[in-house]
Amino acid sequence: MTLNIIILAGGKGTRIRNVLNKTPKIMAPVAGKPFLDWLLIWIDSWNLDIPKKIFLSTCIGHEYIKNYCDKKNMSNLECFREKKPLGTFGALANVATQNIADQYLTINGDTIFKADMRRIYNRFNQNSKNKALIVLKESPTNDRYGGYEKTKEGWIFTKKNTKFISLGAFFITYNELKNRWLKSTNVPFKNHNINKIDREFMIDNSLFGTNEVSAEILKSNTPFLDIGIPQTLKEAQTFIPKII
């Protein structure tokens, strides 16, 4: 069994550009390190007992990120650039079709939270139907994130306000990823086809908006931070070193 961890880091960072200027969001300085370094420390802390590789999906700011990784000799990390913005689902497919594995874990390049990821991964493997497993958090307010609602078959993305938000992390097998891609896009799951698409496909809408998914529900007091706005980037300076 093999696991590829894909970090989505190709966004424009529009909401925080006035603070970072041309610095990619994943390279934002947090407590003396680029946020990328904290992500890698976080991943290492999970102690996943399985052969795994880590991939960065980049677009805006690719050269900046790639140069840093090369300079730091990050042999456990590979950067894959989108030729054009493909959306989060398109970015995931772009990397996955170039790096085949039995399973994938996708996480956001601007988000860290406190959870027992090893236990969540074991739960994913114990699912007899091998259905994708997304990490959700119960939240009293939901003004920035896509919401999920419970159905008879599992959980599904909805544009309605709900108290369950995605933390951007989920496990999925190669076969399910491929099948959901084909069903949502009608585009062959091959890299040269994916890079010819003329629209962006998003994970919430296209991957988990038509077919239910399993979910791990974290409590509302679970430590979680998205560094996407100036206020939360400021909070991250002390928050992130405490929770990792």
ChimeraX commands (.cxc) that place a marker at each C-alpha (Angstrom):
marker #1 position 0.00,0.00,0.00 radius 0.5
marker #1 position 1.31,3.45,-0.91 radius 0.5
marker #1 position 0.14,6.91,0.17 radius 0.5
marker #1 position 0.78,10.21,-1.61 radius 0.5
marker #1 position 0.21,13.38,0.41 radius 0.5
marker #1 position -0.71,16.31,-1.80 radius 0.5
marker #1 position -0.49,19.86,-0.44 radius 0.5
marker #1 position -2.55,22.36,-2.44 radius 0.5
marker #1 position -0.53,25.56,-2.63 radius 0.5
marker #1 position -1.43,27.17,-5.95 radius 0.5
marker #1 position -3.87,29.85,-4.81 radius 0.5
marker #1 position -3.54,33.56,-5.46 radius 0.5
marker #1 position -3.70,34.55,-1.78 radius 0.5
marker #1 position -5.81,37.58,-2.67 radius 0.5
marker #1 position -7.08,38.22,0.86 radius 0.5
marker #1 position -3.56,38.46,2.29 radius 0.5
marker #1 position -1.65,39.95,-0.63 radius 0.5
marker #1 position -1.39,43.38,1.02 radius 0.5
marker #1 position 0.68,41.75,3.79 radius 0.5
marker #1 position 2.74,39.21,1.84 radius 0.5
marker #1 position 3.10,41.12,-1.45 radius 0.5
marker #1 position 4.64,38.58,-3.87 radius 0.5
marker #1 position 5.44,35.95,-1.24 radius 0.5
marker #1 position 3.29,32.82,-1.81 radius 0.5
marker #1 position 0.93,32.12,1.08 radius 0.5
marker #1 position 2.57,28.77,1.88 radius 0.5
marker #1 position 5.85,30.65,2.36 radius 0.5
marker #1 position 4.36,33.18,4.80 radius 0.5
marker #1 position 6.68,33.70,7.80 radius 0.5
marker #1 position 5.34,32.04,10.95 radius 0.5
marker #1 position 7.40,32.11,14.16 radius 0.5
marker #1 position 10.70,32.28,12.29 radius 0.5
marker #1 position 9.90,29.67,9.63 radius 0.5
marker #1 position 7.98,29.61,6.35 radius 0.5
marker #1 position 4.53,28.10,6.85 radius 0.5
marker #1 position 5.64,25.23,4.59 radius 0.5
marker #1 position 8.16,24.13,7.22 radius 0.5
marker #1 position 5.42,23.96,9.85 radius 0.5
marker #1 position 3.27,21.88,7.51 radius 0.5
marker #1 position 6.07,19.35,7.08 radius 0.5
marker #1 position 6.66,19.21,10.85 radius 0.5
marker #1 position 2.92,18.68,11.29 radius 0.5
marker #1 position 2.83,15.85,8.75 radius 0.5
marker #1 position 5.84,14.18,10.37 radius 0.5
marker #1 position 4.11,14.33,13.78 radius 0.5
marker #1 position 1.30,12.07,12.53 radius 0.5
marker #1 position 3.61,9.02,12.52 radius 0.5
marker #1 position 1.74,7.36,9.67 radius 0.5
marker #1 position 3.12,3.84,9.45 radius 0.5
marker #1 position 3.07,3.54,5.66 radius 0.5
marker #1 position 5.41,4.36,2.76 radius 0.5
marker #1 position 4.47,7.90,1.70 radius 0.5
marker #1 position 5.58,10.72,-0.57 radius 0.5
marker #1 position 4.75,14.41,-0.28 radius 0.5
marker #1 position 3.89,16.61,-3.25 radius 0.5
marker #1 position 3.28,20.34,-3.52 radius 0.5
marker #1 position 0.76,21.50,-6.09 radius 0.5
marker #1 position 1.84,25.01,-7.10 radius 0.5
marker #1 position 0.82,27.65,-9.60 radius 0.5
marker #1 position 1.15,31.28,-8.50 radius 0.5
marker #1 position 4.62,31.72,-6.98 radius 0.5
marker #1 position 5.93,28.36,-8.21 radius 0.5
marker #1 position 9.53,29.53,-8.77 radius 0.5
marker #1 position 9.72,31.09,-5.30 radius 0.5
marker #1 position 8.54,27.85,-3.67 radius 0.5
marker #1 position 10.65,25.57,-5.87 radius 0.5
marker #1 position 13.82,27.58,-5.27 radius 0.5
marker #1 position 13.29,27.39,-1.51 radius 0.5
marker #1 position 12.74,23.62,-1.60 radius 0.5
marker #1 position 15.87,23.13,-3.72 radius 0.5
marker #1 position 17.93,25.38,-1.46 radius 0.5
marker #1 position 16.80,23.45,1.63 radius 0.5
marker #1 position 17.42,20.13,-0.19 radius 0.5
marker #1 position 13.94,18.84,0.63 radius 0.5
marker #1 position 14.41,15.39,-0.87 radius 0.5
marker #1 position 11.11,14.17,0.61 radius 0.5
marker #1 position 9.09,16.80,-1.27 radius 0.5
marker #1 position 8.37,17.34,-4.97 radius 0.5
marker #1 position 6.79,20.41,-6.57 radius 0.5
marker #1 position 4.32,20.09,-9.45 radius 0.5
marker #1 position 3.21,23.21,-11.25 radius 0.5
marker #1 position -0.18,23.82,-12.83 radius 0.5
marker #1 position 0.33,25.19,-16.33 radius 0.5
marker #1 position -2.77,27.29,-15.68 radius 0.5
marker #1 position -5.20,27.54,-12.74 radius 0.5
marker #1 position -7.28,24.35,-12.70 radius 0.5
marker #1 position -9.18,24.81,-9.43 radius 0.5
marker #1 position -8.51,22.71,-6.34 radius 0.5
marker #1 position -9.92,19.50,-7.85 radius 0.5
marker #1 position -8.04,20.10,-11.09 radius 0.5
marker #1 position -4.82,20.76,-9.16 radius 0.5
marker #1 position -5.26,17.51,-7.25 radius 0.5
marker #1 position -5.90,15.56,-10.46 radius 0.5
marker #1 position -2.89,17.21,-12.13 radius 0.5
marker #1 position -0.56,15.83,-9.44 radius 0.5
marker #1 position -2.31,12.48,-8.96 radius 0.5
marker #1 position -2.19,11.54,-12.65 radius 0.5
marker #1 position 1.57,12.12,-12.64 radius 0.5
marker #1 position 2.14,10.25,-9.37 radius 0.5
marker #1 position 0.07,7.09,-9.06 radius 0.5
marker #1 position -0.48,5.65,-5.58 radius 0.5
marker #1 position -3.01,3.37,-3.91 radius 0.5
marker #1 position -4.24,6.21,-1.71 radius 0.5
marker #1 position -4.05,9.99,-1.44 radius 0.5
marker #1 position -4.30,12.45,1.40 radius 0.5
marker #1 position -5.00,16.01,0.34 radius 0.5
marker #1 position -4.46,18.99,2.64 radius 0.5
marker #1 position -4.58,22.75,2.17 radius 0.5
marker #1 position -1.35,24.71,1.99 radius 0.5
marker #1 position -2.66,27.36,4.38 radius 0.5
marker #1 position -4.34,25.32,7.11 radius 0.5
marker #1 position -3.27,23.46,10.25 radius 0.5
marker #1 position -5.46,21.83,12.88 radius 0.5
marker #1 position -5.17,19.51,15.88 radius 0.5
marker #1 position -6.29,15.93,15.19 radius 0.5
marker #1 position -5.13,12.34,15.50 radius 0.5
marker #1 position -4.47,11.84,11.79 radius 0.5
marker #1 position -3.07,8.35,12.34 radius 0.5
marker #1 position -6.35,7.23,13.91 radius 0.5
marker #1 position -8.35,8.92,11.12 radius 0.5
marker #1 position -6.22,7.17,8.51 radius 0.5
marker #1 position -6.80,3.81,10.23 radius 0.5
marker #1 position -10.53,4.48,10.19 radius 0.5
marker #1 position -10.35,5.20,6.46 radius 0.5
marker #1 position -8.65,1.83,5.90 radius 0.5
marker #1 position -11.23,0.00,7.97 radius 0.5
marker #1 position -14.13,1.27,5.87 radius 0.5
marker #1 position -15.42,-1.82,4.05 radius 0.5
marker #1 position -16.74,0.31,1.18 radius 0.5
marker #1 position -13.40,2.17,1.00 radius 0.5
marker #1 position -15.29,5.46,0.66 radius 0.5
marker #1 position -13.35,8.72,0.77 radius 0.5
marker #1 position -13.05,10.21,4.26 radius 0.5
marker #1 position -13.11,13.98,4.78 radius 0.5
marker #1 position -12.23,15.85,7.98 radius 0.5
marker #1 position -15.03,18.20,9.09 radius 0.5
marker #1 position -15.34,20.45,12.11 radius 0.5
marker #1 position -18.49,21.51,13.89 radius 0.5
marker #1 position -18.57,25.30,13.95 radius 0.5
marker #1 position -21.06,27.67,15.57 radius 0.5
marker #1 position -20.57,30.11,12.68 radius 0.5
marker #1 position -19.86,29.48,9.00 radius 0.5
marker #1 position -19.16,32.64,7.05 radius 0.5
marker #1 position -16.04,31.64,5.09 radius 0.5
marker #1 position -16.20,27.93,4.34 radius 0.5
marker #1 position -18.20,25.42,2.34 radius 0.5
marker #1 position -20.72,23.54,4.43 radius 0.5
marker #1 position -21.55,19.81,4.62 radius 0.5
marker #1 position -24.83,18.17,5.56 radius 0.5
marker #1 position -25.69,14.63,6.67 radius 0.5
marker #1 position -27.65,12.32,4.38 radius 0.5
marker #1 position -28.62,8.65,4.61 radius 0.5
marker #1 position -25.51,7.72,2.62 radius 0.5
marker #1 position -22.97,9.95,4.36 radius 0.5
marker #1 position -22.03,13.61,4.03 radius 0.5
marker #1 position -22.33,15.91,1.01 radius 0.5
marker #1 position -21.31,19.47,0.21 radius 0.5
marker #1 position -24.05,22.06,0.14 radius 0.5
marker #1 position -24.14,25.78,-0.59 radius 0.5
marker #1 position -26.56,26.20,2.28 radius 0.5
marker #1 position -25.23,27.36,5.64 radius 0.5
marker #1 position -24.50,24.41,7.92 radius 0.5
marker #1 position -22.50,24.09,11.10 radius 0.5
marker #1 position -20.12,21.52,9.61 radius 0.5
marker #1 position -17.15,22.94,7.70 radius 0.5
marker #1 position -14.37,21.24,5.76 radius 0.5
marker #1 position -10.83,21.59,7.07 radius 0.5
marker #1 position -9.50,20.80,3.60 radius 0.5
marker #1 position -8.13,17.36,4.49 radius 0.5
marker #1 position -9.38,14.05,3.13 radius 0.5
marker #1 position -8.25,10.52,2.29 radius 0.5
marker #1 position -9.28,8.90,-1.00 radius 0.5
marker #1 position -8.20,5.89,-3.06 radius 0.5
marker #1 position -6.89,6.25,-6.58 radius 0.5
marker #1 position -9.88,4.39,-8.02 radius 0.5
marker #1 position -12.44,6.56,-6.25 radius 0.5
marker #1 position -10.59,9.73,-7.19 radius 0.5
marker #1 position -10.54,8.66,-10.83 radius 0.5
marker #1 position -14.21,7.66,-10.85 radius 0.5
marker #1 position -15.38,10.86,-9.19 radius 0.5
marker #1 position -13.28,12.92,-11.61 radius 0.5
marker #1 position -14.81,11.19,-14.63 radius 0.5
marker #1 position -18.34,11.53,-13.29 radius 0.5
marker #1 position -17.96,15.23,-12.44 radius 0.5
marker #1 position -15.98,16.44,-15.45 radius 0.5
marker #1 position -16.37,13.95,-18.34 radius 0.5
marker #1 position -12.64,14.53,-18.93 radius 0.5
marker #1 position -10.34,11.46,-19.17 radius 0.5
marker #1 position -8.23,11.00,-16.05 radius 0.5
marker #1 position -4.98,11.54,-17.91 radius 0.5
marker #1 position -2.58,14.41,-17.34 radius 0.5
marker #1 position -2.57,15.81,-20.89 radius 0.5
marker #1 position -6.38,15.88,-20.91 radius 0.5
marker #1 position -6.58,17.56,-17.53 radius 0.5
marker #1 position -4.26,20.34,-18.63 radius 0.5
marker #1 position -6.48,21.07,-21.62 radius 0.5
marker #1 position -9.60,21.87,-19.59 radius 0.5
marker #1 position -10.89,25.41,-19.99 radius 0.5
marker #1 position -12.54,25.82,-16.58 radius 0.5
marker #1 position -11.69,25.32,-12.93 radius 0.5
marker #1 position -13.07,22.36,-10.96 radius 0.5
marker #1 position -13.32,22.72,-7.18 radius 0.5
marker #1 position -13.10,19.96,-4.58 radius 0.5
marker #1 position -16.21,20.89,-2.61 radius 0.5
marker #1 position -18.52,21.32,-5.60 radius 0.5
marker #1 position -17.16,18.78,-8.06 radius 0.5
marker #1 position -15.59,16.06,-5.89 radius 0.5
marker #1 position -17.95,16.00,-2.91 radius 0.5
marker #1 position -20.98,17.90,-4.17 radius 0.5
marker #1 position -22.71,15.10,-6.07 radius 0.5
marker #1 position -21.84,11.87,-4.22 radius 0.5
marker #1 position -21.70,11.38,-0.47 radius 0.5
marker #1 position -18.46,10.95,1.42 radius 0.5
marker #1 position -17.59,9.55,4.85 radius 0.5
marker #1 position -16.57,12.11,7.44 radius 0.5
marker #1 position -14.56,12.47,10.62 radius 0.5
marker #1 position -16.30,15.13,12.72 radius 0.5
marker #1 position -14.04,17.16,15.01 radius 0.5
marker #1 position -15.47,19.05,17.96 radius 0.5
marker #1 position -16.12,22.77,17.80 radius 0.5
marker #1 position -13.25,23.49,20.22 radius 0.5
marker #1 position -10.68,21.70,18.03 radius 0.5
marker #1 position -7.68,24.01,17.45 radius 0.5
marker #1 position -7.72,25.08,13.79 radius 0.5
marker #1 position -6.20,27.95,11.84 radius 0.5
marker #1 position -6.31,29.10,8.23 radius 0.5
marker #1 position -3.65,31.77,7.59 radius 0.5
marker #1 position -5.56,33.22,4.65 radius 0.5
marker #1 position -6.23,36.67,6.12 radius 0.5
marker #1 position -3.93,39.16,7.94 radius 0.5
marker #1 position -5.62,38.62,11.32 radius 0.5
marker #1 position -5.17,34.84,11.31 radius 0.5
marker #1 position -1.60,35.08,10.02 radius 0.5
marker #1 position -0.86,37.25,13.03 radius 0.5
marker #1 position -2.53,34.71,15.33 radius 0.5
marker #1 position -0.48,31.93,13.73 radius 0.5
marker #1 position 2.78,33.29,15.13 radius 0.5
marker #1 position 1.98,31.87,18.57 radius 0.5
marker #1 position -0.90,29.50,17.79 radius 0.5
marker #1 position 0.85,27.10,15.40 radius 0.5
marker #1 position 3.97,26.36,17.51 radius 0.5
marker #1 position 1.64,25.52,20.42 radius 0.5
marker #1 position -0.52,22.96,18.61 radius 0.5
marker #1 position 2.19,21.06,16.72 radius 0.5
marker link #1:1,2 radius 0.2
marker link #1:2,3 radius 0.2
marker link #1:3,4 radius 0.2
marker link #1:4,5 radius 0.2
marker link #1:5,6 radius 0.2
marker link #1:6,7 radius 0.2
marker link #1:7,8 radius 0.2
marker link #1:8,9 radius 0.2
marker link #1:9,10 radius 0.2
marker link #1:10,11 radius 0.2
marker link #1:11,12 radius 0.2
marker link #1:12,13 radius 0.2
marker link #1:13,14 radius 0.2
marker link #1:14,15 radius 0.2
marker link #1:15,16 radius 0.2
marker link #1:16,17 radius 0.2
marker link #1:17,18 radius 0.2
marker link #1:18,19 radius 0.2
marker link #1:19,20 radius 0.2
marker link #1:20,21 radius 0.2
marker link #1:21,22 radius 0.2
marker link #1:22,23 radius 0.2
marker link #1:23,24 radius 0.2
marker link #1:24,25 radius 0.2
marker link #1:25,26 radius 0.2
marker link #1:26,27 radius 0.2
marker link #1:27,28 radius 0.2
marker link #1:28,29 radius 0.2
marker link #1:29,30 radius 0.2
marker link #1:30,31 radius 0.2
marker link #1:31,32 radius 0.2
marker link #1:32,33 radius 0.2
marker link #1:33,34 radius 0.2
marker link #1:34,35 radius 0.2
marker link #1:35,36 radius 0.2
marker link #1:36,37 radius 0.2
marker link #1:37,38 radius 0.2
marker link #1:38,39 radius 0.2
marker link #1:39,40 radius 0.2
marker link #1:40,41 radius 0.2
marker link #1:41,42 radius 0.2
marker link #1:42,43 radius 0.2
marker link #1:43,44 radius 0.2
marker link #1:44,45 radius 0.2
marker link #1:45,46 radius 0.2
marker link #1:46,47 radius 0.2
marker link #1:47,48 radius 0.2
marker link #1:48,49 radius 0.2
marker link #1:49,50 radius 0.2
marker link #1:50,51 radius 0.2
marker link #1:51,52 radius 0.2
marker link #1:52,53 radius 0.2
marker link #1:53,54 radius 0.2
marker link #1:54,55 radius 0.2
marker link #1:55,56 radius 0.2
marker link #1:56,57 radius 0.2
marker link #1:57,58 radius 0.2
marker link #1:58,59 radius 0.2
marker link #1:59,60 radius 0.2
marker link #1:60,61 radius 0.2
marker link #1:61,62 radius 0.2
marker link #1:62,63 radius 0.2
marker link #1:63,64 radius 0.2
marker link #1:64,65 radius 0.2
marker link #1:65,66 radius 0.2
marker link #1:66,67 radius 0.2
marker link #1:67,68 radius 0.2
marker link #1:68,69 radius 0.2
marker link #1:69,70 radius 0.2
marker link #1:70,71 radius 0.2
marker link #1:71,72 radius 0.2
marker link #1:72,73 radius 0.2
marker link #1:73,74 radius 0.2
marker link #1:74,75 radius 0.2
marker link #1:75,76 radius 0.2
marker link #1:76,77 radius 0.2
marker link #1:77,78 radius 0.2
marker link #1:78,79 radius 0.2
marker link #1:79,80 radius 0.2
marker link #1:80,81 radius 0.2
marker link #1:81,82 radius 0.2
marker link #1:82,83 radius 0.2
marker link #1:83,84 radius 0.2
marker link #1:84,85 radius 0.2
marker link #1:85,86 radius 0.2
marker link #1:86,87 radius 0.2
marker link #1:87,88 radius 0.2
marker link #1:88,89 radius 0.2
marker link #1:89,90 radius 0.2
marker link #1:90,91 radius 0.2
marker link #1:91,92 radius 0.2
marker link #1:92,93 radius 0.2
marker link #1:93,94 radius 0.2
marker link #1:94,95 radius 0.2
marker link #1:95,96 radius 0.2
marker link #1:96,97 radius 0.2
marker link #1:97,98 radius 0.2
marker link #1:98,99 radius 0.2
marker link #1:99,100 radius 0.2
marker link #1:100,101 radius 0.2
marker link #1:101,102 radius 0.2
marker link #1:102,103 radius 0.2
marker link #1:103,104 radius 0.2
marker link #1:104,105 radius 0.2
marker link #1:105,106 radius 0.2
marker link #1:106,107 radius 0.2
marker link #1:107,108 radius 0.2
marker link #1:108,109 radius 0.2
marker link #1:109,110 radius 0.2
marker link #1:110,111 radius 0.2
marker link #1:111,112 radius 0.2
marker link #1:112,113 radius 0.2
marker link #1:113,114 radius 0.2
marker link #1:114,115 radius 0.2
marker link #1:115,116 radius 0.2
marker link #1:116,117 radius 0.2
marker link #1:117,118 radius 0.2
marker link #1:118,119 radius 0.2
marker link #1:119,120 radius 0.2
marker link #1:120,121 radius 0.2
marker link #1:121,122 radius 0.2
marker link #1:122,123 radius 0.2
marker link #1:123,124 radius 0.2
marker link #1:124,125 radius 0.2
marker link #1:125,126 radius 0.2
marker link #1:126,127 radius 0.2
marker link #1:127,128 radius 0.2
marker link #1:128,129 radius 0.2
marker link #1:129,130 radius 0.2
marker link #1:130,131 radius 0.2
marker link #1:131,132 radius 0.2
marker link #1:132,133 radius 0.2
marker link #1:133,134 radius 0.2
marker link #1:134,135 radius 0.2
marker link #1:135,136 radius 0.2
marker link #1:136,137 radius 0.2
marker link #1:137,138 radius 0.2
marker link #1:138,139 radius 0.2
marker link #1:139,140 radius 0.2
marker link #1:140,141 radius 0.2
marker link #1:141,142 radius 0.2
marker link #1:142,143 radius 0.2
marker link #1:143,144 radius 0.2
marker link #1:144,145 radius 0.2
marker link #1:145,146 radius 0.2
marker link #1:146,147 radius 0.2
marker link #1:147,148 radius 0.2
marker link #1:148,149 radius 0.2
marker link #1:149,150 radius 0.2
marker link #1:150,151 radius 0.2
marker link #1:151,152 radius 0.2
marker link #1:152,153 radius 0.2
marker link #1:153,154 radius 0.2
marker link #1:154,155 radius 0.2
marker link #1:155,156 radius 0.2
marker link #1:156,157 radius 0.2
marker link #1:157,158 radius 0.2
marker link #1:158,159 radius 0.2
marker link #1:159,160 radius 0.2
marker link #1:160,161 radius 0.2
marker link #1:161,162 radius 0.2
marker link #1:162,163 radius 0.2
marker link #1:163,164 radius 0.2
marker link #1:164,165 radius 0.2
marker link #1:165,166 radius 0.2
marker link #1:166,167 radius 0.2
marker link #1:167,168 radius 0.2
marker link #1:168,169 radius 0.2
marker link #1:169,170 radius 0.2
marker link #1:170,171 radius 0.2
marker link #1:171,172 radius 0.2
marker link #1:172,173 radius 0.2
marker link #1:173,174 radius 0.2
marker link #1:174,175 radius 0.2
marker link #1:175,176 radius 0.2
marker link #1:176,177 radius 0.2
marker link #1:177,178 radius 0.2
marker link #1:178,179 radius 0.2
marker link #1:179,180 radius 0.2
marker link #1:180,181 radius 0.2
marker link #1:181,182 radius 0.2
marker link #1:182,183 radius 0.2
marker link #1:183,184 radius 0.2
marker link #1:184,185 radius 0.2
marker link #1:185,186 radius 0.2
marker link #1:186,187 radius 0.2
marker link #1:187,188 radius 0.2
marker link #1:188,189 radius 0.2
marker link #1:189,190 radius 0.2
marker link #1:190,191 radius 0.2
marker link #1:191,192 radius 0.2
marker link #1:192,193 radius 0.2
marker link #1:193,194 radius 0.2
marker link #1:194,195 radius 0.2
marker link #1:195,196 radius 0.2
marker link #1:196,197 radius 0.2
marker link #1:197,198 radius 0.2
marker link #1:198,199 radius 0.2
marker link #1:199,200 radius 0.2
marker link #1:200,201 radius 0.2
marker link #1:201,202 radius 0.2
marker link #1:202,203 radius 0.2
marker link #1:203,204 radius 0.2
marker link #1:204,205 radius 0.2
marker link #1:205,206 radius 0.2
marker link #1:206,207 radius 0.2
marker link #1:207,208 radius 0.2
marker link #1:208,209 radius 0.2
marker link #1:209,210 radius 0.2
marker link #1:210,211 radius 0.2
marker link #1:211,212 radius 0.2
marker link #1:212,213 radius 0.2
marker link #1:213,214 radius 0.2
marker link #1:214,215 radius 0.2
marker link #1:215,216 radius 0.2
marker link #1:216,217 radius 0.2
marker link #1:217,218 radius 0.2
marker link #1:218,219 radius 0.2
marker link #1:219,220 radius 0.2
marker link #1:220,221 radius 0.2
marker link #1:221,222 radius 0.2
marker link #1:222,223 radius 0.2
marker link #1:223,224 radius 0.2
marker link #1:224,225 radius 0.2
marker link #1:225,226 radius 0.2
marker link #1:226,227 radius 0.2
marker link #1:227,228 radius 0.2
marker link #1:228,229 radius 0.2
marker link #1:229,230 radius 0.2
marker link #1:230,231 radius 0.2
marker link #1:231,232 radius 0.2
marker link #1:232,233 radius 0.2
marker link #1:233,234 radius 0.2
marker link #1:234,235 radius 0.2
marker link #1:235,236 radius 0.2
marker link #1:236,237 radius 0.2
marker link #1:237,238 radius 0.2
marker link #1:238,239 radius 0.2
marker link #1:239,240 radius 0.2
marker link #1:240,241 radius 0.2
marker link #1:241,242 radius 0.2
marker link #1:242,243 radius 0.2
marker link #1:243,244 radius 0.2
view
